[in-house]
Amino acid sequence: MTFKKFLPVGLMIAAVATLYVIVAQYLKVSALWVPFISWPLYFIAGAKPSRLHKEVIGLIGGVIFAYLTLVVVVPFTGIFGGVLGLPLTVFLVALIIVMLELTDWFELAPAYFFSFAGYFAYVFGGFGGQAWQDWDWVISPQCLEKRFWKKRVYTEQLKKLFSTKKDDKLNL
């Protein structure tokens, strides 16, 4: 593509980025990384409007897979232990995302991985601002667990998990 043909594309993206930052500042949205993930993805997908639906599906799918990672990591940690729970959860999710490349509509794996990482940057990186503090129960299943489990049951499970017999303790 020549400079003359490509300049309008660059100007449009720069204008939309500027507009997004202005609107985000006005609305006090701290997730400024969202367009900077989706625009490069558009070019990775070939810069073809006909593939835009695959990008949108992939971005939404990545957030869904990230959320499911938080859901699945809890039982996986219980089954495989604290060291292997998260790595095996990520292994399973990454395998599924890559295998989706074999389909037609769900084939854009970079979109899944971009939004997967973006979700965790937003949730655990402190980029959610006040929205994260107010709506944490919507975003994280662990927060649901903390809010709705009876404290007695949760405390008993923690006691079982961390309790040791006197014989098991090391005397140093």
KEKE-3310 file (N, C-alpha, C; in steps of 0.2 Angstrom, whole numbers, plus 5000, padded with zeros to 4 digits):
npx = (5004:5003:5010:5001:4988:4988:4989:4976:4970:4979:4976:4963:4963:4971:4963:4951:4957:4961:4948:4943:4951:4948:4934:4934:4942:4932:4921:4928:4934:4946:4951:4960:4968:4960:4956:4969:4972:4963:4964:4977:4975:4965:4973:4981:4972:4971:4967:4954:4937:4928:4933:4930:4920:4925:4935:4928:4921:4932:4937:4927:4926:4939:4938:4927:4934:4944:4937:4931:4943:4945:4935:4937:4950:4949:4943:4953:4964:4961:4961:4973:4983:4991:5002:5001:4988:4984:4993:4989:4976:4977:4984:4974:4964:4972:4975:4962:4958:4968:4965:4952:4956:4954:4941:4928:4922:4927:4941:4951:4964:4974:4965:4958:4968:4973:4962:4960:4972:4970:4959:4963:4973:4965:4956:4965:4976:4973:4967:4953:4948:4936:4925:4929:4930:4917:4909:4915:4910:4903:4913:4923:4923:4928:4925:4912:4911:4916:4907:4894:4896:4893:4901:4904:4906:4916:4926:4928:4933:4945:4952:4953:4961:4973:4977:4987:4994:5002:5012:5017:5023:5038:5052:5063)
npy = (4994:5011:5026:5037:5031:5025:5034:5041:5030:5029:5042:5041:5031:5037:5048:5042:5036:5047:5053:5042:5042:5055:5054:5043:5049:5059:5051:5044:5032:5020:5010:5012:5004:4996:5000:4999:4987:4981:4987:4984:4971:4971:4973:4962:4953:4954:4966:4967:4971:4960:4951:4956:4952:4940:4945:4952:4941:4934:4943:4944:4931:4929:4936:4928:4916:4920:4923:4910:4904:4909:4903:4889:4887:4886:4873:4865:4868:4863:4849:4847:4853:4868:4872:4866:4869:4882:4883:4871:4874:4885:4879:4870:4880:4887:4877:4874:4887:4888:4876:4880:4887:4878:4880:4889:4902:4905:4906:4916:4916:4925:4936:4930:4928:4941:4948:4940:4942:4956:4956:4951:4961:4971:4967:4962:4971:4983:4992:4994:5004:5013:5006:4993:4991:4993:4983:4971:4958:4954:4952:4943:4926:4922:4932:4931:4919:4923:4932:4925:4912:4904:4910:4902:4889:4891:4895:4883:4875:4881:4879:4865:4864:4870:4865:4856:4841:4840:4831:4832:4844:4853:4853:4865)
npz = (5000:4996:5003:5001:5000:5012:5022:5025:5033:5044:5049:5052:5062:5072:5075:5080:5091:5099:5101:5109:5120:5125:5128:5137:5147:5151:5155:5165:5163:5165:5157:5146:5137:5129:5115:5110:5110:5101:5089:5083:5082:5072:5061:5061:5058:5045:5040:5035:5032:5031:5040:5052:5061:5066:5074:5084:5089:5094:5103:5113:5116:5122:5134:5140:5141:5150:5162:5164:5167:5180:5186:5184:5190:5204:5207:5200:5207:5219:5216:5209:5217:5224:5217:5204:5200:5193:5182:5175:5172:5164:5154:5149:5144:5135:5125:5121:5115:5105:5097:5092:5081:5071:5067:5058:5061:5074:5073:5076:5085:5091:5095:5105:5115:5117:5122:5133:5141:5143:5151:5163:5166:5168:5178:5189:5188:5194:5186:5185:5192:5202:5197:5198:5211:5215:5208:5209:5212:5201:5192:5197:5201:5213:5222:5222:5229:5241:5246:5246:5252:5267:5281:5291:5285:5276:5284:5291:5281:5278:5290:5290:5279:5283:5295:5305:5313:5329:5328:5315:5314:5312:5323:5326)
capx = (5000:5007:5009:4995:4982:4988:4988:4969:4969:4982:4973:4956:4964:4973:4957:4947:4961:4960:4941:4942:4954:4944:4928:4936:4943:4926:4918:4932:4936:4953:4953:4962:4971:4955:4957:4976:4972:4958:4966:4982:4971:4962:4978:4984:4967:4972:4964:4948:4931:4925:4935:4929:4915:4929:4939:4923:4920:4938:4938:4922:4928:4944:4935:4924:4939:4947:4932:4931:4949:4945:4930:4940:4956:4947:4943:4959:4969:4959:4963:4980:4987:4992:5008:4999:4981:4984:4996:4985:4970:4980:4986:4968:4961:4976:4973:4955:4959:4972:4961:4947:4958:4951:4934:4928:4920:4931:4948:4956:4967:4976:4960:4956:4974:4974:4957:4962:4977:4967:4954:4967:4976:4959:4954:4970:4981:4970:4964:4946:4946:4930:4920:4931:4928:4909:4906:4919:4906:4901:4919:4927:4919:4931:4922:4905:4912:4917:4901:4888:4897:4892:4907:4906:4908:4922:4931:4930:4937:4952:4955:4955:4967:4979:4978:4992:4995:5008:5018:5019:5027:5046:5055:5069)
capy = (5000:5017:5031:5041:5027:5022:5040:5041:5025:5031:5048:5039:5027:5042:5052:5038:5035:5053:5053:5037:5045:5061:5051:5039:5054:5062:5046:5041:5025:5019:5005:5015:4999:4992:5001:4998:4979:4979:4990:4980:4965:4972:4972:4955:4949:4956:4973:4966:4971:4954:4947:4959:4948:4935:4949:4953:4935:4932:4947:4942:4924:4929:4938:4923:4911:4922:4922:4903:4902:4910:4898:4882:4886:4884:4865:4862:4869:4857:4843:4846:4857:4875:4873:4864:4871:4887:4881:4866:4878:4889:4874:4868:4886:4889:4872:4875:4893:4886:4871:4884:4889:4873:4881:4895:4908:4906:4905:4921:4915:4931:4940:4927:4929:4948:4950:4936:4946:4962:4955:4950:4967:4976:4965:4962:4976:4989:4997:4995:5010:5012:5001:4986:4990:4992:4978:4965:4952:4953:4951:4938:4921:4921:4937:4928:4914:4926:4935:4921:4907:4905:4911:4896:4883:4893:4895:4876:4872:4884:4876:4859:4865:4873:4862:4850:4838:4842:4827:4834:4850:4852:4857:4868)
capz = (5000:4996:5008:5000:5002:5019:5027:5028:5038:5050:5052:5055:5069:5077:5077:5085:5098:5102:5103:5114:5126:5128:5131:5143:5153:5153:5159:5171:5162:5166:5153:5139:5133:5125:5108:5108:5109:5096:5082:5080:5080:5065:5056:5062:5055:5038:5039:5030:5036:5031:5046:5058:5065:5069:5079:5089:5093:5098:5109:5118:5119:5127:5141:5143:5143:5156:5167:5165:5170:5187:5189:5184:5194:5210:5208:5198:5213:5224:5213:5207:5222:5223:5212:5197:5198:5188:5176:5171:5170:5158:5148:5146:5141:5129:5121:5118:5111:5099:5093:5089:5074:5066:5065:5053:5065:5080:5071:5077:5092:5094:5098:5112:5119:5118:5127:5139:5145:5144:5156:5169:5167:5170:5185:5194:5188:5197:5181:5185:5196:5206:5195:5200:5218:5216:5204:5209:5212:5194:5188:5199:5205:5220:5225:5223:5234:5248:5248:5247:5256:5274:5284:5295:5281:5273:5289:5293:5275:5278:5295:5288:5274:5286:5301:5306:5319:5333:5326:5309:5315:5313:5329:5324)
cpx = (5005:5005:5002:4989:4982:4987:4981:4968:4972:4979:4966:4958:4967:4967:4952:4950:4960:4953:4940:4945:4950:4937:4929:4938:4937:4922:4921:4933:4943:4956:4955:4966:4966:4956:4964:4977:4968:4961:4972:4979:4968:4967:4981:4979:4967:4969:4958:4942:4927:4927:4933:4924:4920:4933:4934:4922:4926:4939:4933:4924:4934:4942:4931:4929:4943:4943:4932:4937:4948:4940:4933:4946:4955:4947:4949:4964:4967:4961:4970:4985:4988:4998:5005:4992:4981:4987:4992:4978:4972:4981:4979:4964:4965:4975:4967:4955:4962:4968:4955:4949:4956:4944:4934:4927:4924:4938:4953:4959:4970:4971:4958:4962:4975:4968:4958:4967:4974:4962:4958:4971:4971:4957:4959:4975:4979:4968:4957:4944:4940:4926:4922:4929:4921:4906:4911:4916:4904:4907:4922:4923:4922:4927:4915:4906:4913:4911:4895:4889:4896:4899:4909:4909:4915:4928:4933:4934:4944:4955:4957:4961:4973:4981:4983:4992:5001:5014:5021:5023:5034:5048:5062:5073)
cpy = (5006:5022:5035:5038:5025:5028:5041:5036:5027:5037:5046:5035:5032:5046:5048:5037:5041:5054:5048:5040:5051:5058:5047:5044:5057:5057:5042:5034:5024:5013:5008:5010:4995:4994:4999:4990:4978:4982:4986:4973:4965:4971:4965:4951:4950:4962:4972:4966:4965:4949:4950:4955:4942:4939:4950:4947:4933:4936:4946:4935:4924:4931:4932:4917:4913:4921:4915:4901:4903:4905:4891:4881:4884:4876:4862:4863:4864:4850:4842:4850:4864:4876:4871:4867:4876:4885:4876:4869:4882:4885:4872:4874:4887:4883:4873:4881:4891:4881:4875:4887:4884:4875:4887:4901:4909:4905:4910:4921:4921:4936:4937:4929:4937:4950:4946:4940:4952:4961:4955:4957:4972:4974:4965:4967:4983:4994:4998:5001:5008:5007:4994:4986:4989:4986:4972:4958:4950:4950:4944:4933:4920:4926:4935:4923:4917:4929:4931:4915:4908:4905:4905:4890:4885:4893:4888:4873:4875:4881:4869:4859:4866:4869:4856:4847:4840:4837:4829:4840:4849:4856:4859:4871)
cpz = (5000:5002:5007:5001:5009:5024:5029:5034:5044:5053:5055:5062:5074:5079:5082:5091:5102:5105:5109:5121:5129:5131:5137:5149:5156:5158:5165:5170:5162:5161:5146:5135:5128:5117:5105:5107:5102:5089:5079:5078:5073:5060:5056:5058:5047:5036:5034:5034:5036:5037:5052:5063:5069:5075:5085:5093:5097:5104:5115:5121:5123:5134:5144:5145:5150:5162:5169:5169:5178:5190:5190:5189:5201:5211:5205:5204:5218:5222:5212:5212:5219:5217:5205:5195:5193:5182:5172:5169:5164:5152:5145:5141:5134:5123:5117:5113:5104:5094:5090:5082:5069:5063:5060:5057:5071:5079:5073:5084:5095:5098:5105:5117:5121:5124:5134:5144:5147:5150:5163:5171:5170:5177:5190:5194:5191:5192:5180:5189:5201:5204:5197:5207:5219:5213:5204:5209:5206:5190:5190:5203:5212:5224:5227:5229:5241:5250:5250:5251:5263:5277:5288:5291:5278:5278:5291:5287:5276:5284:5294:5283:5278:5292:5300:5313:5323:5330:5320:5309:5315:5319:5327:5330)
residu = (MET:THR:PHE:LYS:LYS:PHE:LEU:PRO:VAL:GLY:LEU:MET:ILE:ALA:ALA:VAL:ALA:THR:LEU:TYR:VAL:ILE:VAL:ALA:GLN:TYR:LEU:LYS:VAL:SER:ALA:LEU:TRP:VAL:PRO:PHE:ILE:SER:TRP:PRO:LEU:TYR:PHE:ILE:ALA:GLY:ALA:LYS:PRO:SER:ARG:LEU:HIS:LYS:GLU:VAL:ILE:GLY:LEU:ILE:GLY:GLY:VAL:ILE:PHE:ALA:TYR:LEU:THR:LEU:VAL:VAL:VAL:VAL:PRO:PHE:THR:GLY:ILE:PHE:GLY:GLY:VAL:LEU:GLY:LEU:PRO:LEU:THR:VAL:PHE:LEU:VAL:ALA:LEU:ILE:ILE:VAL:MET:LEU:GLU:LEU:THR:ASP:TRP:PHE:GLU:LEU:ALA:PRO:ALA:TYR:PHE:PHE:SER:PHE:ALA:GLY:TYR:PHE:ALA:TYR:VAL:PHE:GLY:GLY:PHE:GLY:GLY:GLN:ALA:TRP:GLN:ASP:TRP:ASP:TRP:VAL:ILE:SER:PRO:GLN:CYS:LEU:GLU:LYS:ARG:PHE:TRP:LYS:LYS:ARG:VAL:TYR:THR:GLU:GLN:LEU:LYS:LYS:LEU:PHE:SER:THR:LYS:LYS:ASP:ASP:LYS:LEU:ASN:LEU)
# end
